Each structure stands twice: as C-alpha cells, then as structure tokens.
Amino acid sequence: MTLQIGPAEEFIESALARWGIYGRNGVGKSTLMASIPDTEKLLVLVEEGQNIRPYKTANHIKMATLHTWDDVIEAYQVVLKAKSLGGGPTVVGFDGWPARLIINKVTGAHLEPGDEREWLKKPPDTYPDSWEQWDDVAALSNWGLLAWFRLPVHLVITFDEDDPKVEKGEVIRRGGPLLPKQPLRGVKKHLELVGRLFAETVNNSLQLDSGIPDNATERRRLLLGENEFWFAKGPVHALGYSIVNPSWNKLLPSLTAEPLHINGYNKEKENERGVLSGTSF
C-alpha cells in the first residue's frame, strides 16, 4: 500500500457518512435508516429475528440476514468486490451492531437475540466469562468497525441504548451505545456523528385519569450536542443541538459542513502567513 499524503479533501473518507445512532427498542432507529432516498443504494445488514418492516416496498434497499460473524465477513467481501467493479451499494447500514455474533464467535457460546445485553452489562470477572474474553470481543469489534470504515460507502450503524450510571445524584458514567468499554471507545473516536434518538410527547394540555395526554402526539428527536447524561457528538454548528424528526436528508448537510472555527481562527489568514502551505513539506 502506497502512503497517501494530501489535503483532507483528497481522502475518500472526508465525503462519506460515518454515523452512529443509538436509542431504545422501538424508538425509530430502523425508520431513520429507511429514510435514505432512492438516489442511494442501501444494503441493510440485520441479525435474524429483527424487525424489517420499515424497509419494505423500497426497491433501492436490499437486505442481508446475519446468523454468524462469518456472515458479516462474507458481506464485507461481497461489498468490497462490488465496489472494485464499480457497482454495489452506496450506503451500508447495520441495523444493530452485531455484538451477539461477536460474543458467540469469541466464546463459542450460542446466545439468543437479546441475551447479549446481560453479557455486556455483567462484571467481566464473573463465571464463565473472563477478562481475556472481554478483550477478545473488544478487539474483534474494533477490527470489524475499522474494516467497514475503509470501504468507499456511507456507513450508518444503530446501537441499543445503555442507561447513564448515577450515584448519589452524580453522573458516574454517561449513557450511550450499549457496547463493551473498548469497542465503545472505538465508536466514539471513529464515528463523526453519534446521536441519541428518543421520543417525546407534545400537545399534552389535557390529561386523562391514567395520566396519558388525550391529545398528545409523539415526535422523535436526535440529540447531537454535549449533554450531562448522554454521550453525543456531531457538527452542531451545521445541524443544531438536536434534530426534530430526523431523516437522512436532515443529516446530509453534515457531509458538506465547514469545520467549526474556534476563537476567530481563520484558515485563509493562516495561509497568508505561510503556516498552511498545501501538501509540501
């Protein structure tokens, strides 16, 4: 491989989405993924048993069901070959990062869908799991993320939600994607946008006996800005602190947004002084 040196604009990753969306089950993560318009070709990778109804009746969306980690590797090879021939999807979406399949691959277990939540939450020194297994799960997860990052496609990954940890009124750990500690660090580092999707009610002026608003409606909101309880990151200067009823088109401006200039930093003035001089050394 030849070392590539040049301005950021020459690197293909600078024009591609690297987005992560997390939230509780049923909040609308799949619906957000399915909002990708037919100007794109979307390949959605889902584990067996997941809801795929949001992707129906859309000819530009193709599905692949994952049963094992080997299926993830096979999907990668298929996309890699297709892109090398000038075709293939323009967007790859993981409807849930396959943590369960990674755990099964590393430990030889046969966790059923949903069982991985308990495995991820319990202390790593409890039987039958060990620190070594956790490290191996983390390493394989990070390797998988980086491999998909290298493909010339937009990448969107959804995650289950891990609640904040609060003790004596103090936030010990902010909530975020439900992942082991090391893979979580990789997600936070490598994804340019990580948002928390949640639902909120509006128009709740009239209450029924049960406390449910009679005329309430529900809307989705994607948190992108700094928050005491929830981890989030993204170009808030371009998209705002949060996005109401988010969709692919509402997130798209993040790909062309100018970098945030802090404290009056001006790239052109730096260039005039010779501080930035293109790619020469």
Order of alpha helices (4+ residues) and beta strands (2+ residues): beta-alpha-beta-beta-alpha-beta-alpha-alpha-alpha-beta-beta-beta-beta-beta-alpha-beta-beta-alpha-beta-alpha-alpha
